[in-house]
């Protein structure tokens, strides 16, 4: 923009739910110019990454071009760049290649990164599930271990077909359920006895119940569904080491595996820690109730990168609905500033908490009194909330709705090994110890393992 341009310039870092929602709201004003910067040229629909990893959806089903999204908004420029530094006083950001952008207002919506809690080897050998690349890499590893075991059945004794999910929250539970479905519905047809007799899913969590924020009834429901699907639960224990061919638990148990999926939590991204902005819990940026950053005029932080205070004073959870609503709210406050009006504190409209556990099995707690839903009704609620999220990033949700109903038909996409680097495993790199668990039946599906 030139010096005579009367428009406000807003720089938005991040093309996730929060950044896109903020830019879309600002795009409706001709007196505002938006520069949206992201390391990818697409928005990814994170809640369904695990469906890509387990071949229920294709990558194109959950990724949408940012440029196409804003093609009808000439006041929004999309820039493909990896922002590596922020200068809050000047409301400027710089990319690793040297390009930089500065505005009258800066909105940090940079998302988050996996939190491995300093678990030995987890950052090297575990598969997080936070980005589209993660999902594609995990899908190839899942297929790759079956291919290896098909050629070399002796690898089963090393745990080649053991799949370990770390984390008993919604991400871990959804991944474990989807993995069990994948094994029973697809791998059993394509790899026959390998899937039926050898493949196992293990879920590990340091807590003593699944889906911690949910009710006790929901804890039991999730455990029952996963147990029925053959998922082995290791509750009340932590993962202390992730090695190339095994994981070690805090009770001394070792599980042979070459596929560890990390759903153990998230934290602020490196950009947050390098920003010079005040940080709080999990390395996220602390914000005021109006989503501004105290002491830094014209700087906002929204979505997963921010600790957004809720009505009880505690930070709101890192959810897609929180991110989307906070992005819109930040935009409204930016426009209020421009119009000489007072900014308003963020008010989150809680749509409830929910998780998909597998075919025909879901749990949802909705409404102010957390009315609990199970099964198909809960799945319908899950589908509705996610469809609403999707309408914020694309004009049509037909494909998503069609997928939702097709989910009950147990159809899967083709098992294509398109990331051979992620699938390649050096099985000779490390021999498992004598304590390795290959098949461990559990009593009641909770806690203990042999």
Buried (B, 14 or more C-beta within 10 A) or exposed (E): EEEEEEBBBBBBBBBBBBBBBBBBBBBEBEEBBBBBBBBBBBBBBBBBBBBBBBBBBBBEBBBBBBEBBBEEBEBBBBBBBEBBBBBBEEBBBBBEEEEBBBBBBBBBBBBBBBBBBEBBBBEEBBBBBBBBBBBBBBBBBBBBBBBBBBEEEEBBEBBBBBBBBBBBBBBBBBBBBBBBBBBBBBBBEEBEEBBEEBBBBBBBBBBEBBBEEBEEEBBEBBBBBBBEBEBBBBBBBBBBBBBBBBBBBBEEBBBBBBBBBBBBBBBBBEBBBEBEBBBBEBBBBBBBBBBBBEEBEBBBBBBBBBBBBBEEEEBBBBBBBBBBBBBBBBBBBBBBBBEEEEBEEBEBEBBBBBBBBBBBBBBBBBEEEBEBBBBEEBBBBBBBBBEBBBEBBBEEBEBBBEBBEEBEEEEBBEBEBEBEEBBEBEBEEEEBEEEBBBEBEBEEBBBBBE
